[in-house]
C-alpha cells in the first residue's frame, strides 16, 4: 500500500523489518538499505534499468534476502515544491511496485539528495570515475536516512 504520510507508513511497518530506499532515475535505480533497528541507511547498489519486470525482480531479491518490510522512494519535486513529469513517472513506478511486491511504500522529498551525495563523495576524495559508479546508491542512502531520521521523531 502506498502512504503519502510518513506517520501512516511507519504505522504500517512490521516491527524489526529493515527498509529499502530507492533513488529512481531514468537510467538507474539507486538502492540503499537500513538495519533492522531502522537507525542507519547503507548504500547497497545501483540497478541499471531494463524493463520493469527485470527491475522489480531484482528489488524482490533484495527485499527477500535482507528482510525488507517497506520502501522509501525518493520523489523528485521541483525546487518550488511542485510536481512535474518525473514525479508522475515515480508515482507510476510506485503503483507498479506495490502490485508486485505488496510492501508499504512512502515517498520522501529527494530535492538536493544527489548534491548531498556528491559533496560526501568529494569530501571522501573519491575519484570522478568512482563517483559516477556510486552516486545513485549514495543518493538513495541520503533519501533513506532522511526518512529514518524523521520516523525516529514521530
ChimeraX attribute file (.defattr): number of C-alpha atoms within 10 A of each C-alpha:
attribute: neighborCount
match mode: 1-to-1
recipient: residues
	/A:1	17
	/A:2	18
	/A:3	15
	/A:4	12
	/A:5	11
	/A:6	19
	/A:7	13
	/A:8	13
	/A:9	20
	/A:10	20
	/A:11	11
	/A:12	16
	/A:13	18
	/A:14	12
	/A:15	12
	/A:16	13
	/A:17	16
	/A:18	22
	/A:19	28
	/A:20	29
	/A:21	35
	/A:22	29
	/A:23	30
	/A:24	25
	/A:25	16
	/A:26	10
	/A:27	9
	/A:28	16
	/A:29	21
	/A:30	24
	/A:31	27
	/A:32	27
	/A:33	28
	/A:34	23
	/A:35	17
	/A:36	16
	/A:37	12
	/A:38	20
	/A:39	13
	/A:40	15
	/A:41	25
	/A:42	19
	/A:43	23
	/A:44	20
	/A:45	18
	/A:46	21
	/A:47	18
	/A:48	14
	/A:49	15
	/A:50	10
	/A:51	8
	/A:52	12
	/A:53	12
	/A:54	13
	/A:55	16
	/A:56	17
	/A:57	14
	/A:58	12
	/A:59	20
	/A:60	16
	/A:61	10
	/A:62	16
	/A:63	20
	/A:64	10
	/A:65	9
	/A:66	17
	/A:67	15
	/A:68	23
	/A:69	21
	/A:70	24
	/A:71	26
	/A:72	28
	/A:73	26
	/A:74	28
	/A:75	23
	/A:76	26
	/A:77	19
	/A:78	15
	/A:79	9
	/A:80	6
	/A:81	10
	/A:82	9
	/A:83	13
	/A:84	11
	/A:85	11
	/A:86	16
	/A:87	16
	/A:88	14
	/A:89	16
	/A:90	20
	/A:91	17
	/A:92	12
	/A:93	15
	/A:94	21
	/A:95	15
	/A:96	15
	/A:97	23
	/A:98	16
	/A:99	10
	/A:100	13
	/A:101	17
	/A:102	14
	/A:103	18
	/A:104	21
	/A:105	27
	/A:106	24
	/A:107	25
	/A:108	21
	/A:109	16
	/A:110	20
	/A:111	16
	/A:112	15
	/A:113	22
	/A:114	19
	/A:115	13
	/A:116	16
	/A:117	22
	/A:118	20
	/A:119	12
	/A:120	15
	/A:121	18
	/A:122	13
	/A:123	9
	/A:124	9
	/A:125	10
	/A:126	14
	/A:127	10
	/A:128	10
	/A:129	8
	/A:130	10
	/A:131	16
	/A:132	11
	/A:133	12
	/A:134	19
	/A:135	24
	/A:136	29
	/A:137	28
	/A:138	29
	/A:139	28
	/A:140	34
	/A:141	28
	/A:142	27
	/A:143	32
	/A:144	33
	/A:145	22
	/A:146	19
	/A:147	24
	/A:148	22
	/A:149	14
	/A:150	12
	/A:151	16
	/A:152	10
	/A:153	6
	/A:154	8
